[in-house]
Amino acid sequence: MLETNQEAFNFELPNQQGTIRKLSDYKGQVVVLYFYPKDNTPGCTTQACNYRDTMPEFAKRDVKVFGISKDDGESHRKFEADFDLNFELLSDEARTAIEAYGVWGEKNMYGKITMGVLRTTFVIDKDGKVAKVFPKVDPKLDPQQVLEFIDTL
């Protein structure tokens, strides 16, 4: 997993409309990357809705937020529409960024071991370095904890 002070991986991923987003395009701005397992699942929906509800606070701080999963654009468009999301969802079907950030790994659900995206949030500073890693985040608390950290930058 990428760690604090490491250079953030410069991904190129499509958003829910198919527009390619590159991390390098946001140099000079704080960026939040939250990696999540799957659209329209309980924890992921809670997390996305909490980001949606706190977006005015991120906007006040000029912070860009991206949710990233391996779901495709169609799934992201439905997720966005179903929950009126107001930020971009990026598709990483090939797991390029997911693996570069080190958030693909073993998960234990009810005793069954599977591979998947480990719910993790990264704050990238204005210079493109990892300022903070939040591993195993609580979907209910993630956006507020991220905002609290950003206020210390």
C-alpha positions as CSV (number, residue, x, y, z in Angstrom):
1,M,0.0,0.0,0.0
2,L,1.2,3.5,-0.8
3,E,2.3,5.3,2.3
4,T,2.5,8.9,3.6
5,N,5.1,11.1,1.7
6,Q,5.2,8.7,-1.3
7,E,4.5,10.0,-4.8
8,A,0.9,9.3,-5.6
9,F,0.3,7.0,-8.7
10,N,-0.7,9.1,-11.6
11,F,-3.7,7.2,-12.9
12,E,-5.7,7.8,-16.1
13,L,-9.2,6.5,-15.5
14,P,-12.7,7.2,-17.1
15,N,-15.4,8.8,-15.0
16,Q,-19.0,7.8,-15.1
17,Q,-19.5,9.8,-18.4
18,G,-16.4,8.2,-20.0
19,T,-14.2,11.4,-19.6
20,I,-10.6,10.4,-18.8
21,R,-9.3,11.9,-15.5
22,K,-5.6,12.1,-14.7
23,L,-4.4,12.7,-11.2
24,S,-1.7,15.0,-12.6
25,D,-4.4,17.4,-13.9
26,Y,-5.1,18.3,-10.3
27,K,-1.6,19.2,-9.2
28,G,-1.9,22.3,-7.0
29,Q,-5.1,21.0,-5.5
30,V,-5.8,18.6,-2.6
31,V,-7.4,15.4,-3.9
32,V,-9.3,12.7,-2.0
33,L,-9.3,9.2,-3.6
34,Y,-11.6,6.8,-1.8
35,F,-11.4,3.2,-3.1
36,Y,-14.5,1.1,-2.5
37,P,-15.6,-2.5,-3.3
38,K,-18.8,-2.2,-5.3
39,D,-21.5,0.1,-6.4
40,N,-25.0,-0.3,-4.9
41,T,-23.9,-2.3,-1.9
42,P,-24.8,-1.3,1.7
43,G,-21.4,0.0,2.9
44,C,-20.5,1.6,-0.4
45,T,-23.8,3.3,-0.6
46,T,-23.5,4.6,2.9
47,Q,-20.0,5.9,2.2
48,A,-21.0,7.5,-1.2
49,C,-24.1,9.2,0.4
50,N,-21.9,10.6,3.2
51,Y,-19.5,12.0,0.7
52,R,-22.4,13.5,-1.3
53,D,-23.8,15.1,1.9
54,T,-20.4,16.6,2.8
55,M,-19.4,17.8,-0.7
56,P,-20.2,21.5,0.1
57,E,-17.5,21.3,2.8
58,F,-15.0,19.7,0.3
59,A,-15.9,22.4,-2.2
60,K,-15.3,25.2,0.3
61,R,-11.7,23.8,0.8
62,D,-11.2,23.4,-3.0
63,V,-10.8,19.7,-2.6
64,K,-11.5,17.3,-5.5
65,V,-13.1,13.9,-4.5
66,F,-13.0,10.8,-6.6
67,G,-14.6,7.4,-5.7
68,I,-12.8,4.5,-7.4
69,S,-13.9,1.0,-7.9
70,K,-13.6,-1.7,-10.5
71,D,-17.2,-1.2,-11.6
72,D,-17.8,-0.1,-15.2
73,G,-19.2,3.2,-16.4
74,E,-22.7,1.9,-16.7
75,S,-22.7,0.7,-13.1
76,H,-21.3,4.1,-12.0
77,R,-24.0,6.0,-13.9
78,K,-26.7,4.0,-12.3
79,F,-25.2,4.4,-8.8
80,E,-24.8,8.2,-9.4
81,A,-28.5,8.5,-10.5
82,D,-29.9,6.2,-7.8
83,F,-28.3,8.3,-5.0
84,D,-28.0,11.7,-6.7
85,L,-24.2,11.7,-6.2
86,N,-22.4,15.0,-6.8
87,F,-18.8,13.9,-7.3
88,E,-17.0,11.7,-9.9
89,L,-16.8,7.9,-9.8
90,L,-13.8,6.4,-11.7
91,S,-13.8,3.0,-13.3
92,D,-10.7,0.9,-12.8
93,E,-11.8,-2.3,-14.4
94,A,-8.2,-3.4,-15.1
95,R,-7.3,-2.6,-11.5
96,T,-4.4,-0.4,-12.5
97,A,-4.8,2.2,-9.8
98,I,-6.3,-0.2,-7.4
99,E,-3.1,-2.3,-7.5
100,A,-0.7,0.7,-7.7
101,Y,-2.2,2.1,-4.5
102,G,-2.1,-1.4,-2.9
103,V,-5.8,-1.7,-2.1
104,W,-6.4,-5.1,-3.8
105,G,-6.2,-7.9,-1.3
106,E,-7.7,-10.6,0.7
107,K,-11.0,-10.0,2.4
108,N,-12.7,-12.2,5.0
109,M,-16.5,-12.1,4.8
110,Y,-18.3,-14.4,7.2
111,G,-15.3,-16.7,7.2
112,K,-15.0,-16.8,3.4
113,I,-11.7,-15.5,2.0
114,T,-12.1,-13.6,-1.3
115,M,-10.0,-11.1,-3.2
116,G,-11.3,-7.6,-3.6
117,V,-10.9,-3.8,-3.1
118,L,-10.0,-2.9,0.4
119,R,-12.0,0.1,1.5
120,T,-9.2,2.7,1.8
121,T,-9.0,6.5,1.4
122,F,-6.0,8.5,0.4
123,V,-5.5,12.3,0.7
124,I,-3.1,13.6,-2.0
125,D,-1.5,16.9,-1.3
126,K,-1.0,19.8,-3.7
127,D,2.4,18.4,-4.7
128,G,1.0,15.0,-5.7
129,K,2.3,13.2,-2.6
130,V,0.3,11.0,-0.3
131,A,-0.5,13.2,2.7
132,K,-2.6,10.6,4.6
133,V,-3.8,7.0,4.3
134,F,-7.0,5.9,6.0
135,P,-7.1,2.1,5.8
136,K,-10.2,0.0,6.7
137,V,-12.3,3.1,6.9
138,D,-15.8,3.2,8.4
139,P,-18.2,4.2,5.6
140,K,-20.2,6.4,8.0
141,L,-17.2,8.3,9.4
142,D,-14.8,8.5,6.4
143,P,-15.7,11.9,4.9
144,Q,-15.8,13.6,8.3
145,Q,-12.4,12.1,9.3
146,V,-10.9,13.2,5.9
147,L,-12.2,16.7,6.3
148,E,-10.7,16.9,9.8
149,F,-7.4,15.8,8.5
150,I,-7.5,18.3,5.5
151,D,-8.1,21.1,8.0
152,T,-4.6,20.3,9.5
153,L,-2.8,20.7,6.2
